[in-house]
Amino acid sequence: MEEYKKIYPVSVILDCFGVKRSTFYRWKARGEKLEKRDEVVEKIEQLCMEHHFIYGYRTITRLLKKIHGLIVNCKKVYRIMKENSWLCRARPKKMPNIGQPYYVTENKLERDF
């Protein structure tokens, strides 16, 4: 397309291919967005590998801004990390031992200070 664009006007080329002008420019803009997204995915992967997948999406978002100067929404980082299974593992909450009674010490001082 770029070769023919130098010789013929864009409208003539698009008529030959049967493509509308709006579709062509939308397709062209989408390609630029995908290239930018691929760059973000590579940098997220690099940060995750570097830190052994212990950081979550919020920390990775801050690191992208601090190290690479990229301002990316945390929801987008979350989506990318979820698609590629790079999310950190959530720690299980500690549960109390239900079957064992608590040991209460004897009150020897009886508040006699």
N, CA, C and O of each residue as an XYZ file, in Angstrom:
452
protein
N       0.825     -1.188      0.000
C       0.000      0.000      0.000
C       0.870      1.252      0.000
O       0.584      2.219     -0.707
N       1.935      1.226      0.798
C       2.809      2.395      0.900
C       3.515      2.678     -0.433
O       3.780      3.833     -0.766
N       3.815      1.622     -1.190
C       4.481      1.804     -2.487
C       3.549      2.498     -3.482
O       3.954      3.412     -4.200
N       2.291      2.046     -3.509
C       1.320      2.617     -4.435
C       0.906      4.027     -4.024
O       0.495      4.827     -4.865
N       1.012      4.327     -2.745
C       0.602      5.626     -2.235
C       1.466      6.750     -2.806
O       1.009      7.887     -2.929
N       2.705      6.433     -3.152
C       3.604      7.438     -3.726
C       3.213      7.776     -5.165
O       3.432      8.894     -5.632
N       2.633      6.799     -5.858
C       2.299      6.986     -7.271
C       0.860      7.480     -7.455
O       0.616      8.421     -8.210
N      -0.098      6.837     -6.754
C      -1.517      7.135     -6.925
C      -2.101      7.732     -5.644
O      -1.562      7.528     -4.556
N      -3.198      8.464     -5.781
C      -3.885      8.950     -4.573
C      -4.509      7.782     -3.793
O      -4.799      6.727     -4.358
N      -4.705      7.989     -2.514
C      -5.232      6.929     -1.648
C      -6.633      6.515     -2.078
O      -6.962      5.329     -2.047
N      -7.457      7.470     -2.476
C      -8.838      7.148     -2.860
C      -8.887      6.210     -4.071
O      -9.744      5.328     -4.130
N      -7.981      6.389     -5.034
C      -7.946      5.521     -6.224
C      -7.540      4.104     -5.829
O      -8.129      3.132     -6.301
N      -6.554      3.991     -4.980
C      -6.085      2.667     -4.543
C      -7.190      1.941     -3.780
O      -7.411      0.747     -3.984
N      -7.879      2.661     -2.907
C      -8.932      2.036     -2.109
C     -10.116      1.621     -2.971
O     -10.765      0.616     -2.679
N     -10.412      2.384     -4.039
C     -11.473      1.993     -4.966
C     -11.113      0.696     -5.684
O     -11.981     -0.148     -5.908
N      -9.859      0.532     -6.042
C      -9.418     -0.694     -6.725
C      -9.583     -1.919     -5.825
O      -9.960     -2.996     -6.286
N      -9.294     -1.736     -4.536
C      -9.401     -2.857     -3.594
C     -10.808     -3.017     -3.027
O     -11.115     -4.029     -2.398
N     -11.657     -2.025     -3.247
C     -13.025     -2.100     -2.734
C     -13.120     -1.866     -1.235
O     -13.970     -2.442     -0.557
N     -12.239     -1.015     -0.726
C     -12.211     -0.715      0.707
C     -12.587      0.747      0.901
O     -12.143      1.617      0.151
N     -13.409      1.010      1.915
C     -13.775      2.394      2.197
C     -12.625      3.097      2.909
O     -11.799      2.474      3.576
N     -12.603      4.408      2.745
C     -11.507      5.205      3.303
C     -11.490      5.135      4.837
O     -10.424      5.022      5.443
N     -12.665      5.202      5.455
C     -12.737      5.158      6.921
C     -12.218      3.819      7.457
O     -11.558      3.767      8.495
N     -12.528      2.741      6.733
C     -12.049      1.421      7.139
C     -10.535      1.351      7.058
O      -9.886      0.788      7.939
N      -9.976      1.921      6.008
C      -8.519      1.913      5.839
C      -7.837      2.646      6.979
O      -6.882      2.129      7.559
N      -8.306      3.842      7.314
C      -7.650      4.627      8.362
C      -7.874      4.012      9.751
O      -7.010      4.117     10.621
N      -9.029      3.374      9.957
C      -9.268      2.680     11.221
C      -8.307      1.499     11.353
O      -7.750      1.267     12.426
N      -8.115      0.759     10.270
C      -7.189     -0.371     10.264
C      -5.757      0.101     10.521
O      -4.994     -0.544     11.240
N      -5.415      1.226      9.925
C      -4.068      1.772     10.090
C      -3.830      2.213     11.542
O      -2.760      1.966     12.097
N      -4.824      2.863     12.152
C      -4.696      3.317     13.543
C      -4.638      2.135     14.499
O      -3.931      2.183     15.505
N      -5.374      1.081     14.191
C      -5.372     -0.095     15.059
C      -4.003     -0.763     15.070
O      -3.572     -1.273     16.104
N      -3.328     -0.765     13.951
C      -1.987     -1.348     13.889
C      -1.010     -0.627     14.798
O      -0.146     -1.255     15.409
N      -1.141      0.695     14.890
C      -0.263      1.472     15.765
C      -0.541      1.158     17.228
O       0.384      1.081     18.037
N      -1.836      0.973     17.574
C      -2.190      0.642     18.952
C      -1.642     -0.731     19.334
O      -1.158     -0.920     20.450
N      -1.717     -1.688     18.410
C      -1.218     -3.028     18.695
C       0.291     -3.027     18.903
O       0.807     -3.770     19.737
N       0.995     -2.194     18.146
C       2.444     -2.102     18.330
C       2.778     -1.550     19.707
O       3.701     -2.027     20.366
N       2.022     -0.538     20.141
C       2.252      0.045     21.462
C       1.929     -0.974     22.552
O       2.642     -1.063     23.552
N       0.846     -1.749     22.360
C       0.463     -2.762     23.344
C       1.532     -3.844     23.437
O       1.851     -4.307     24.533
N       2.088     -4.249     22.297
C       3.147     -5.256     22.306
C       4.358     -4.769     23.082
O       5.002     -5.544     23.789
N       4.668     -3.485     22.951
C       5.790     -2.901     23.687
C       5.525     -2.955     25.197
O       6.419     -3.277     25.980
N       4.289     -2.637     25.594
C       3.928     -2.674     27.013
C       3.993     -4.107     27.538
O       4.476     -4.338     28.647
N       3.511     -5.073     26.749
C       3.535     -6.480     27.164
C       4.973     -6.948     27.376
O       5.258     -7.647     28.348
N       5.868     -6.574     26.485
C       7.274     -6.964     26.622
C       7.890     -6.387     27.892
O       8.640     -7.074     28.585
N       7.579     -5.133     28.200
C       8.152     -4.503     29.394
C       7.565     -5.095     30.669
O       8.267     -5.229     31.671
N       6.282     -5.449     30.640
C       5.669     -6.097     31.804
C       6.303     -7.463     32.025
O       6.610     -7.835     33.158
N       6.496     -8.208     30.943
C       7.124     -9.527     31.062
C       8.538     -9.404     31.619
O       8.950    -10.197     32.466
N       9.268     -8.422     31.146
C      10.635     -8.200     31.619
C      10.643     -7.910     33.123
O      11.461     -8.467     33.856
N       9.738     -7.044     33.584
C       9.672     -6.722     35.011
C       9.254     -7.933     35.844
O       9.793     -8.155     36.929
N       8.300     -8.713     35.345
C       7.853     -9.898     36.081
C       8.973    -10.927     36.200
O       9.173    -11.510     37.266
N       9.699    -11.147     35.114
C      10.809    -12.114     35.144
C      11.922    -11.626     36.064
O      12.526    -12.411     36.796
N      12.181    -10.339     36.019
C      13.255     -9.757     36.816
C      12.979     -9.900     38.317
O      13.899    -10.111     39.107
N      11.697     -9.783     38.702
C      11.331     -9.846     40.116
C      10.687    -11.182     40.490
O      10.060    -11.286     41.544
N      10.832    -12.200     39.647
C      10.396    -13.575     39.920
C       8.903    -13.680     40.243
O       8.507    -14.487     41.084
N       8.087    -12.880     39.587
C       6.624    -12.944     39.662
C       6.089    -12.741     41.081
O       5.026    -13.266     41.412
N       6.801    -11.991     41.926
C       6.305    -11.747     43.283
C       5.503    -10.454     43.369
O       4.798    -10.243     44.356
N       5.587     -9.591     42.375
C       4.871     -8.324     42.400
C       3.529     -8.459     41.707
O       3.400     -9.176     40.715
N       2.537     -7.768     42.233
C       1.213     -7.746     41.635
C       1.096     -6.658     40.582
O       2.069     -5.976     40.259
N      -0.103     -6.508     40.057
C      -0.301     -5.563     38.952
C      -0.141     -4.115     39.384
O       0.270     -3.279     38.580
N      -0.456     -3.799     40.643
C      -0.309     -2.413     41.095
C       1.163     -2.012     41.159
O       1.539     -0.925     40.722
N       1.981     -2.892     41.704
C       3.413     -2.600     41.809
C       4.054     -2.543     40.432
O       4.904     -1.689     40.178
N       3.655     -3.444     39.541
C       4.194     -3.449     38.178
C       3.818     -2.147     37.471
O       4.621     -1.603     36.713
N       2.601     -1.643     37.711
C       2.179     -0.374     37.110
C       3.078      0.765     37.576
O       3.490      1.608     36.779
N       3.378      0.784     38.879
C       4.258      1.839     39.408
C       5.671      1.712     38.853
O       6.314      2.718     38.552
N       6.154      0.482     38.719
C       7.500      0.271     38.170
C       7.576      0.698     36.706
O       8.591      1.244     36.273
N       6.515      0.453     35.941
C       6.491      0.893     34.539
C       6.638      2.405     34.452
O       7.347      2.924     33.590
N       5.952      3.110     35.362
C       6.026      4.570     35.349
C       7.391      5.048     35.826
O       7.960      5.977     35.254
N       7.919      4.413     36.876
C       9.174      4.862     37.477
C      10.386      4.530     36.608
O      11.244      5.386     36.391
N      10.461      3.305     36.113
C      11.646      2.855     35.372
C      11.582      3.244     33.901
O      12.532      3.810     33.361
N      10.453      2.938     33.251
C      10.349      3.128     31.802
C       9.647      4.421     31.407
O       9.680      4.801     30.236
N       9.019      5.100     32.345
C       8.317      6.340     32.026
C       7.011      6.122     31.281
O       6.511      7.043     30.635
N       6.447      4.916     31.356
C       5.187      4.606     30.676
C       4.024      4.793     31.642
O       4.033      4.250     32.746
N       3.031      5.557     31.226
C       1.837      5.722     32.035
C       0.768      4.805     31.447
O       0.203      5.077     30.387
N       0.507      3.710     32.166
C      -0.451      2.708     31.723
C      -1.457      2.511     32.850
O      -1.083      2.468     34.021
N      -2.729      2.390     32.496
C      -3.769      2.169     33.488
C      -3.546      0.826     34.178
O      -3.150     -0.149     33.540
N      -3.803      0.782     35.487
C      -3.558     -0.448     36.240
C      -4.494     -1.570     35.788
O      -4.144     -2.746     35.891
N      -5.696     -1.211     35.283
C      -6.615     -2.242     34.794
C      -6.077     -2.908     33.530
O      -6.282     -4.103     33.315
N      -5.397     -2.141     32.706
C      -4.795     -2.707     31.499
C      -3.649     -3.642     31.868
O      -3.502     -4.714     31.282
N      -2.835     -3.231     32.849
C      -1.734     -4.082     33.317
C      -2.305     -5.363     33.911
O      -1.774     -6.448     33.673
N      -3.385     -5.245     34.684
C      -4.031     -6.422     35.270
C      -4.512     -7.374     34.179
O      -4.304     -8.584     34.270
N      -5.155     -6.825     33.146
C      -5.679     -7.642     32.049
C      -4.558     -8.379     31.330
O      -4.686     -9.566     31.028
N      -3.454     -7.678     31.054
C      -2.320     -8.293     30.355
C      -1.702     -9.390     31.213
O      -1.389    -10.472     30.716
N      -1.527     -9.106     32.513
C      -0.926    -10.100     33.402
C      -1.840    -11.312     33.578
O      -1.358    -12.438     33.704
N      -3.141    -11.091     33.588
C      -4.088    -12.197     33.730
C      -4.089    -13.076     32.479
O      -4.130    -14.302     32.586
N      -4.045    -12.460     31.293
C      -4.034    -13.220     30.036
C      -2.805    -14.114     29.938
O      -2.880    -15.219     29.399
N      -1.671    -13.639     30.457
C      -0.419    -14.378     30.341
C      -0.059    -15.171     31.598
O       1.036    -15.728     31.678
N      -0.964    -15.231     32.581
C      -0.759    -15.956     33.849
C       0.476    -15.465     34.586
O       1.283    -16.268     35.053
N       0.627    -14.154     34.692
C       1.772    -13.561     35.385
C       1.383    -12.970     36.732
O       2.224    -12.361     37.393
N       0.141    -13.130     37.157
C      -0.287    -12.547     38.428
C       0.391    -13.272     39.585
O       0.647    -14.474     39.516
N       0.678    -12.520     40.655
C       1.308    -13.140     41.813
C       0.263    -13.960     42.561
O      -0.938    -13.722     42.437
N       0.738    -14.924     43.336
C      -0.170    -15.761     44.101
C      -0.641    -15.014     45.339
O       0.149    -14.367     46.026
N      -1.922    -15.108     45.612
C      -2.464    -14.481     46.817
C      -2.155    -15.377     48.009
O      -2.344    -16.592     47.941
N      -1.687    -14.789     49.085
C      -1.376    -15.565     50.282
C      -2.676    -15.968     50.970
O      -3.597    -15.158     51.079
N      -2.756    -17.207     51.433
C      -3.969    -17.601     52.158
C      -4.024    -16.927     53.522
O      -2.992    -16.717     54.160
N      -5.228    -16.589     53.966
C      -5.386    -15.941     55.259
C      -5.171    -16.957     56.374
O      -5.532    -18.126     56.241
N      -4.584    -16.502     57.464
C      -4.331    -17.387     58.596
C      -5.642    -17.660     59.322
O      -6.401    -16.742     59.632
N      -5.889    -18.929     59.584
C      -7.102    -19.331     60.283
C      -6.723    -19.763     61.698
O      -5.689    -20.405     61.886
N      -7.532    -19.425     62.683
C      -7.220    -19.851     64.053
C      -7.455    -21.347     64.218
O      -8.291    -21.937     63.534
N      -6.706    -21.950     65.134
C      -6.904    -23.364     65.442
C      -8.145    -23.483     66.318
O      -8.125    -23.066     67.476
N      -9.206    -24.038     65.788
C     -10.491    -24.066     66.476
C     -10.510    -25.118     67.587
O     -11.131    -24.890     68.625
N      -9.869    -26.228     67.404
C      -9.953    -27.333     68.357
C      -9.145    -27.140     69.626
O      -9.347    -27.902     70.572
N      -8.249    -26.181     69.708
C      -7.376    -26.032     70.869
C      -7.795    -24.819     71.702
O      -7.969    -23.730     71.156
N      -7.961    -24.996     73.041
C      -8.333    -23.857     73.886
C      -7.143    -22.936     74.111
O      -5.988    -23.354     74.031
N      -7.444    -21.690     74.392
C      -6.386    -20.730     74.685
C      -5.955    -20.895     76.136
O      -6.787    -21.148     77.007
N      -4.670    -20.754     76.398
C      -4.130    -20.889     77.740
C      -4.071    -19.509     78.375
O      -3.403    -18.613     77.858
N      -4.767    -19.332     79.492
C      -4.791    -18.065     80.204
C      -3.887    -18.204     81.421
O      -4.044    -19.125     82.223
N      -2.943    -17.281     81.549
C      -2.006    -17.355     82.679
C      -2.681    -16.900     83.970
O      -3.645    -16.134     83.962
N      -2.150    -17.389     85.049
C      -2.687    -17.059     86.367
C      -2.314    -15.624     86.725
O      -1.191    -15.192     86.465
N      -3.239    -14.889     87.313
C      -3.026    -13.499     87.686
C      -2.341    -13.461     89.054
O      -3.008    -13.485     90.088
N      -1.019    -13.402     89.051
C      -0.264    -13.425     90.300
C      -0.097    -12.029     90.887
O       0.037    -11.899     92.104
N      -0.102    -11.000     90.080
C       0.112     -9.644     90.583
C      -1.154     -9.040     91.177
O      -1.080     -8.287     92.149
N      -2.282     -9.351     90.622
C      -3.571     -8.809     91.023
C      -3.529     -7.293     91.116
O      -4.097     -6.697     92.031
N      -2.863     -6.689     90.176
C      -2.715     -5.232     90.048
C      -2.154     -4.595     91.317
O      -2.505     -3.466     91.659
N      -1.293     -5.312     92.003
C      -0.660     -4.813     93.225
C       0.750     -4.384     92.874
O       1.688     -5.174     92.989
N       0.909     -3.132     92.444
C       2.216     -2.651     91.994
C       2.912     -1.899     93.082
O       4.028     -1.418     92.884
